[in-house]
């Protein structure tokens, strides 16, 4: 049974990574069309960097992704603190309302957002893109940070208050260091979702605010070009570098900590840090 499970896992991994490998390989193919290998070339990367229209859409996608992910992470963090630290009657209903966009089809959300923007006479552009992407990223960041906040020991906050720490000091010296990894994870997830969104972007983008997925989709109507493979390869490499750098930082933090740090109670370091800053 273990051997069958192992082979199934290998097949799934191969199935997942074959398209990624194919995109990278064919981005260096000298053939202008089709999938027949005709030789190695860097021509398509040169054409990609000379395609100002495509690079402009990539810049717009990055700007919208950064703004949407940042706003969603801040609001999600505040919501997590409010719902876990200061529970109130009806908090479950509020959380359900926040998570509702996860189960509503994006095409329904897109039509609803377009109707609201049209009714309020808000011109379609970067602002509407950020608001639209915020609708689908906020539930992700909120749920992640609520789960992370619930794993914290409440006695840490009480200990910081007993040691004379202000609420802001408790957040900066106790909560934020403990939630740093979860905050980063929620931000990266929100940015990734925003960067690759196409359904809602179709409804809320305007003239001069076309995102990269919309541009790529329009180019695919005339066939897949090696230039798009080059763009996909760069995005894959960038994602790998980001994930690798985060993993290296986590590993350095683990290696730099004392051997007994994992077994030490979590409030020891925090209490010492607070008491030394009184």
VOPAGU-2260 file (C-alpha; in pm, 1 decimal, decimal comma):
REM VOPAGU-2260
SITE   aa  ch    i         X         Y         Z
SITE  UNK   A    0       0,0       0,0       0,0
SITE  UNK   A    1     285,0     237,4      81,6
SITE  UNK   A    2     445,9     165,2    -255,4
SITE  UNK   A    3     120,9     240,4    -439,2
SITE  UNK   A    4      82,0     567,6    -248,2
SITE  UNK   A    5     442,3     659,5    -328,6
SITE  UNK   A    6     391,9     599,9    -701,3
SITE  UNK   A    7      67,0     796,6    -701,8
SITE  UNK   A    8     246,6    1088,9    -537,3
SITE  UNK   A    9     523,5    1073,1    -798,1
SITE  UNK   A   10     275,2    1066,5   -1085,4
SITE  UNK   A   11      90,2    1366,1    -941,6
SITE  UNK   A   12     415,8    1560,3    -904,4
SITE  UNK   A   13     518,9    1478,7   -1261,4
SITE  UNK   A   14     175,7    1583,6   -1388,2
SITE  UNK   A   15     202,6    1914,6   -1201,3
SITE  UNK   A   16     557,0    2000,0   -1307,9
SITE  UNK   A   17     554,5    1889,7   -1673,4
SITE  UNK   A   18     370,0    2207,6   -1789,5
SITE  UNK   A   19     613,2    2427,2   -1595,5
SITE  UNK   A   20     914,3    2251,2   -1745,1
SITE  UNK   A   21     759,4    2270,9   -2093,1
SITE  UNK   A   22     709,2    2647,8   -2062,2
SITE  UNK   A   23    1071,6    2697,6   -1957,0
SITE  UNK   A   24    1212,8    2473,0   -2230,0
SITE  UNK   A   25    1010,1    2619,6   -2515,1
SITE  UNK   A   26    1094,8    2973,8   -2411,3
SITE  UNK   A   27    1443,0    2896,2   -2552,1
SITE  UNK   A   28    1313,5    2734,2   -2871,4
SITE  UNK   A   29    1414,3    2914,7   -3189,9
SITE  UNK   A   30    1092,3    2806,4   -3364,2
SITE  UNK   A   31     846,1    3092,6   -3392,3
SITE  UNK   A   32     546,0    2863,3   -3364,1
SITE  UNK   A   33     455,5    2505,2   -3284,4
SITE  UNK   A   34     629,2    2269,2   -3049,3
SITE  UNK   A   35     903,2    2130,4   -3270,8
SITE  UNK   A   36    1246,4    2199,5   -3125,7
SITE  UNK   A   37    1467,2    2384,2   -3376,1
SITE  UNK   A   38    1748,3    2511,0   -3157,1
SITE  UNK   A   39    1844,7    2723,0   -2859,3
SITE  UNK   A   40    1789,7    3099,3   -2864,3
SITE  UNK   A   41    1739,0    3398,9   -2637,3
SITE  UNK   A   42    1552,0    3590,2   -2905,3
SITE  UNK   A   43    1215,4    3573,0   -2733,0
SITE  UNK   A   44    1346,8    3728,2   -2414,1
SITE  UNK   A   45    1477,1    4019,9   -2616,9
SITE  UNK   A   46    1140,0    4060,0   -2785,2
SITE  UNK   A   47     968,5    4037,3   -2447,9
SITE  UNK   A   48    1171,0    4322,6   -2300,8
SITE  UNK   A   49    1108,5    4528,8   -2613,2
SITE  UNK   A   50     732,0    4476,2   -2592,8
SITE  UNK   A   51     640,3    4791,7   -2402,0
SITE  UNK   A   52     267,6    4717,8   -2412,4
SITE  UNK   A   53     307,8    4380,3   -2239,9
SITE  UNK   A   54     554,4    4519,6   -1985,0
SITE  UNK   A   55     312,9    4802,4   -1908,7
SITE  UNK   A   56      38,6    4552,7   -1828,4
SITE  UNK   A   57     282,1    4363,1   -1606,9
SITE  UNK   A   58     361,9    4685,0   -1419,4
SITE  UNK   A   59      -8,9    4753,2   -1370,3
SITE  UNK   A   60     -62,4    4400,0   -1239,1
SITE  UNK   A   61     224,6    4438,0    -992,2
SITE  UNK   A   62      98,9    4776,3    -869,5
SITE  UNK   A   63    -256,2    4647,7    -825,1
SITE  UNK   A   64    -130,7    4329,5    -659,6
SITE  UNK   A   65      88,8    4515,2    -411,3
SITE  UNK   A   66    -187,3    4759,2    -318,9
SITE  UNK   A   67    -460,4    4495,1    -291,6
SITE  UNK   A   68    -241,0    4254,9     -93,6
SITE  UNK   A   69    -119,4    4527,0     144,1
SITE  UNK   A   70    -466,8    4663,1     216,1
SITE  UNK   A   71    -612,0    4313,1     252,2
SITE  UNK   A   72    -335,2    4210,0     492,0
SITE  UNK   A   73    -375,9    4518,0     712,0
SITE  UNK   A   74    -755,1    4483,5     727,3
SITE  UNK   A   75    -725,0    4108,6     781,6
SITE  UNK   A   76    -482,2    4162,2    1068,9
SITE  UNK   A   77    -710,5    4417,9    1233,8
SITE  UNK   A   78   -1009,3    4187,3    1185,9
SITE  UNK   A   79    -817,4    3897,0    1337,5
SITE  UNK   A   80    -718,0    4099,8    1643,1
SITE  UNK   A   81   -1070,8    4230,6    1688,5
SITE  UNK   A   82   -1248,6    3895,6    1649,6
SITE  UNK   A   83   -1006,5    3685,8    1854,8
SITE  UNK   A   84    -887,6    3930,9    2118,2
SITE  UNK   A   85   -1214,1    4123,6    2156,5
SITE  UNK   A   86   -1495,9    3885,1    2056,4
SITE  UNK   A   87   -1838,2    4042,4    2021,8
SITE  UNK   A   88   -2190,2    3925,4    1956,8
SITE  UNK   A   89   -2234,2    3860,9    1589,7
SITE  UNK   A   90   -1865,0    3812,8    1514,1
SITE  UNK   A   91   -1943,2    3477,9    1350,1
SITE  UNK   A   92   -2184,2    3650,7    1112,7
SITE  UNK   A   93   -1921,3    3912,7    1029,2
SITE  UNK   A   94   -1665,4    3642,0     959,7
SITE  UNK   A   95   -1916,3    3462,9     738,4
SITE  UNK   A   96   -1979,3    3782,5     544,5
SITE  UNK   A   97   -1604,8    3831,8     495,9
SITE  UNK   A   98   -1561,6    3473,3     372,9
SITE  UNK   A   99   -1865,9    3486,7     142,8
SITE  UNK   A  100   -1668,5    3588,7    -170,4
SITE  UNK   A  101   -1483,5    3255,6    -148,4
SITE  UNK   A  102   -1799,5    3062,3    -238,2
SITE  UNK   A  103   -1965,0    3313,5    -470,9
SITE  UNK   A  104   -1860,6    3268,0    -837,2
SITE  UNK   A  105   -1619,9    3538,4    -946,0
SITE  UNK   A  106   -1826,6    3620,2   -1251,7
SITE  UNK   A  107   -2117,1    3709,8   -1020,6
SITE  UNK   A  108   -1886,1    3928,8    -812,5
SITE  UNK   A  109   -1754,7    4094,1   -1127,9
SITE  UNK   A  110   -2101,1    4180,3   -1256,0
SITE  UNK   A  111   -2203,5    4307,7    -911,5
SITE  UNK   A  112   -1893,5    4525,8    -880,7
SITE  UNK   A  113   -1942,6    4666,6   -1229,9
SITE  UNK   A  114   -2302,8    4753,4   -1143,2
SITE  UNK   A  115   -2197,4    4927,8    -821,9
SITE  UNK   A  116   -1921,3    5125,8    -990,7
SITE  UNK   A  117   -2155,0    5229,1   -1270,5
SITE  UNK   A  118   -2423,7    5335,9   -1023,4
SITE  UNK   A  119   -2172,4    5542,8    -824,0
SITE  UNK   A  120   -2019,5    5685,8   -1144,6
SITE  UNK   A  121   -1672,7    5561,6   -1048,9
SITE  UNK   A  122   -1451,8    5547,0   -1359,8
SITE  UNK   A  123   -1293,4    5209,3   -1425,2
SITE  UNK   A  124    -919,6    5208,4   -1364,4
SITE  UNK   A  125    -655,0    5125,5   -1106,0
SITE  UNK   A  126    -886,6    5212,9    -816,5
SITE  UNK   A  127   -1164,1    4979,7    -928,8
SITE  UNK   A  128    -909,5    4704,3    -995,1
SITE  UNK   A  129    -770,8    4734,3    -641,4
SITE  UNK   A  130   -1121,7    4734,0    -491,3
SITE  UNK   A  131   -1221,6    4435,0    -701,3
SITE  UNK   A  132    -913,1    4236,3    -607,8
SITE  UNK   A  133    -960,1    4337,1    -244,6
SITE  UNK   A  134   -1294,6    4156,3    -244,4
SITE  UNK   A  135   -1129,3    3823,3    -326,4
SITE  UNK   A  136    -807,5    3864,4    -125,9
SITE  UNK   A  137    -952,0    3994,2     200,8
SITE  UNK   A  138   -1117,7    3662,0     295,6
SITE  UNK   A  139    -788,3    3478,0     245,2
SITE  UNK   A  140    -579,0    3709,0     461,6
SITE  UNK   A  141    -846,6    3731,1     731,3
SITE  UNK   A  142    -889,4    3355,8     766,2
SITE  UNK   A  143    -513,7    3293,7     769,4
SITE  UNK   A  144    -444,9    3559,2    1032,5
SITE  UNK   A  145    -740,2    3457,7    1250,5
SITE  UNK   A  146    -607,0    3102,9    1255,8
SITE  UNK   A  147    -256,8    3227,0    1336,5
SITE  UNK   A  148    -380,7    3461,6    1610,3
SITE  UNK   A  149    -578,7    3184,8    1779,1
SITE  UNK   A  150    -260,7    2978,1    1819,1
SITE  UNK   A  151     -99,0    3247,1    2034,0
SITE  UNK   A  152     -93,2    3215,0    2409,6
SITE  UNK   A  153    -323,6    3485,3    2559,2
SITE  UNK   A  154     -98,2    3503,7    2865,1
SITE  UNK   A  155     168,3    3674,6    2650,7
SITE  UNK   A  156     -52,1    3979,4    2601,6
SITE  UNK   A  157    -147,8    3981,8    2969,0
SITE  UNK   A  158     218,4    3954,4    3068,5
SITE  UNK   A  159     312,5    4248,9    2849,4
SITE  UNK   A  160      35,6    4457,7    3007,2
SITE  UNK   A  161     150,8    4361,2    3357,7
SITE  UNK   A  162     502,7    4471,8    3266,1
SITE  UNK   A  163     373,0    4817,1    3169,8
SITE  UNK   A  164     370,9    4775,5    2794,4
SITE  UNK   A  165     124,3    4994,2    2602,4
SITE  UNK   A  166    -119,5    4834,9    2353,7
SITE  UNK   A  167      94,2    4959,0    2064,9
SITE  UNK   A  168     406,6    4828,2    2234,2
SITE  UNK   A  169     236,5    4492,7    2285,2
SITE  UNK   A  170     158,2    4477,4    1916,0
SITE  UNK   A  171     504,7    4579,7    1794,7
SITE  UNK   A  172     706,4    4379,8    2049,8
SITE  UNK   A  173     485,4    4075,7    2108,6
SITE  UNK   A  174     217,5    4017,8    1847,5
SITE  UNK   A  175     392,5    4128,8    1530,3
SITE  UNK   A  176     712,3    3922,0    1582,7
SITE  UNK   A  177     502,8    3613,2    1653,0
SITE  UNK   A  178     270,7    3672,7    1357,0
SITE  UNK   A  179     540,6    3785,6    1112,6
SITE  UNK   A  180     550,7    3458,3     918,3
SITE  UNK   A  181     171,6    3439,3     895,6
SITE  UNK   A  182     148,7    3802,5     783,6
SITE  UNK   A  183     407,6    3740,6     512,6
SITE  UNK   A  184     231,8    3422,4     401,1
SITE  UNK   A  185    -106,2    3595,7     379,2
SITE  UNK   A  186      45,5    3886,9     185,6
SITE  UNK   A  187     217,1    3657,3     -64,3
SITE  UNK   A  188    -100,8    3454,4    -113,6
SITE  UNK   A  189    -309,2    3768,0    -166,8
SITE  UNK   A  190     -52,2    3908,9    -410,5
SITE  UNK   A  191     -44,8    3584,0    -607,4
SITE  UNK   A  192    -423,3    3567,2    -630,5
SITE  UNK   A  193    -441,6    3930,0    -740,6
SITE  UNK   A  194    -160,8    3893,9    -994,5
SITE  UNK   A  195    -327,7    3600,2   -1169,0
SITE  UNK   A  196    -689,3    3713,1   -1149,6
SITE  UNK   A  197    -866,6    3745,8   -1482,1
SITE  UNK   A  198   -1242,3    3712,0   -1420,2
SITE  UNK   A  199   -1299,0    4013,0   -1194,9
SITE  UNK   A  200   -1033,0    4212,6   -1380,5
SITE  UNK   A  201   -1237,1    4169,2   -1699,2
SITE  UNK   A  202   -1528,0    4359,9   -1545,4
SITE  UNK   A  203   -1350,2    4629,1   -1340,3
SITE  UNK   A  204   -1056,2    4725,9   -1564,7
SITE  UNK   A  205   -1079,2    5031,8   -1785,1
SITE  UNK   A  206    -887,1    5199,9   -2062,6
SITE  UNK   A  207    -518,5    5212,2   -1973,7
SITE  UNK   A  208    -555,5    4971,0   -1681,6
SITE  UNK   A  209    -533,5    4636,6   -1858,9
SITE  UNK   A  210    -365,2    4375,1   -1641,8
SITE  UNK   A  211    -113,7    4117,0   -1758,1
SITE  UNK   A  212    -356,1    3818,6   -1748,4
SITE  UNK   A  213    -602,8    4008,3   -1967,5
SITE  UNK   A  214    -326,2    4098,6   -2212,6
SITE  UNK   A  215    -199,1    3740,6   -2224,5
SITE  UNK   A  216    -551,8    3610,0   -2277,9
SITE  UNK   A  217    -603,3    3845,3   -2569,6
SITE  UNK   A  218    -271,9    3734,5   -2723,9
SITE  UNK   A  219    -363,9    3367,5   -2687,1
SITE  UNK   A  220    -653,8    3416,4   -2926,5
SITE  UNK   A  221    -398,3    3431,4   -3208,0
SITE  UNK   A  222    -197,7    3135,6   -3071,9
SITE  UNK   A  223      66,5    3070,7   -2807,7
SITE  UNK   A  224     388,0    3255,7   -2889,2
SITE  UNK   A  225     738,7    3189,5   -2749,4
SITE  UNK   A  226     730,0    3541,5   -2608,4
SITE  UNK   A  227     456,0    3432,2   -2368,1
SITE  UNK   A  228     665,8    3130,7   -2273,6
SITE  UNK   A  229     950,5    3368,9   -2190,6
SITE  UNK   A  230     716,7    3577,0   -1974,0
SITE  UNK   A  231     594,9    3265,6   -1795,6
SITE  UNK   A  232     952,7    3152,1   -1736,2
SITE  UNK   A  233    1047,4    3484,2   -1577,2
SITE  UNK   A  234     743,7    3472,1   -1349,1
SITE  UNK   A  235     825,5    3113,8   -1249,4
SITE  UNK   A  236    1185,9    3205,9   -1171,0
SITE  UNK   A  237    1074,1    3511,8    -972,4
SITE  UNK   A  238     831,5    3299,7    -770,1
SITE  UNK   A  239    1101,8    3040,7    -704,3
SITE  UNK   A  240    1344,9    3309,7    -588,7
SITE  UNK   A  241    1088,0    3461,2    -350,3
SITE  UNK   A  242     993,3    3123,7    -201,3
SITE  UNK   A  243    1358,9    3022,6    -173,8
SITE  UNK   A  244    1458,9    3348,0      -4,7
SITE  UNK   A  245    1177,5    3314,9     249,1
SITE  UNK   A  246    1278,5    2956,0     315,7
SITE  UNK   A  247    1643,2    3053,4     363,1
SITE  UNK   A  248    1546,6    3325,2     609,8
SITE  UNK   A  249    1338,4    3077,0     807,6
SITE  UNK   A  250    1625,2    2827,1     807,5
SITE  UNK   A  251    1874,4    3090,8     922,9
SITE  UNK   A  252    1641,3    3186,6    1206,3
SITE  UNK   A  253    1617,4    2823,4    1313,7
SITE  UNK   A  254    1993,1    2766,2    1292,9
SITE  UNK   A  255    2070,7    3091,9    1473,7
SITE  UNK   A  256    1846,4    3004,9    1767,3
SITE  UNK   A  257    1988,2    2807,7    2061,5
SITE  UNK   A  258    1942,3    2433,9    2056,5
SITE  UNK   A  259    1699,8    2452,0    2343,8
SITE  UNK   A  260    1495,8    2741,0    2203,5
SITE  UNK   A  261    1232,2    2511,1    2063,6
SITE  UNK   A  262    1173,1    2355,6    2402,1
SITE  UNK   A  263    1167,1    2683,8    2592,1
SITE  UNK   A  264     826,2    2833,1    2676,9
SITE  UNK   A  265     719,9    3098,5    2424,9
SITE  UNK   A  266     670,2    3371,4    2684,0
SITE  UNK   A  267    1030,3    3362,7    2811,9
SITE  UNK   A  268    1180,6    3564,4    2527,8
SITE  UNK   A  269     885,1    3798,3    2506,7
SITE  UNK   A  270     881,5    3873,1    2879,5
SITE  UNK   A  271    1254,2    3942,6    2878,9
SITE  UNK   A  272    1220,8    4173,1    2578,9
SITE  UNK   A  273     942,5    4371,2    2740,3
SITE  UNK   A  274    1108,1    4400,5    3079,6
SITE  UNK   A  275    1430,5    4533,8    2927,9
SITE  UNK   A  276    1242,7    4812,8    2750,4
SITE  UNK   A  277    1043,6    4943,7    3046,1
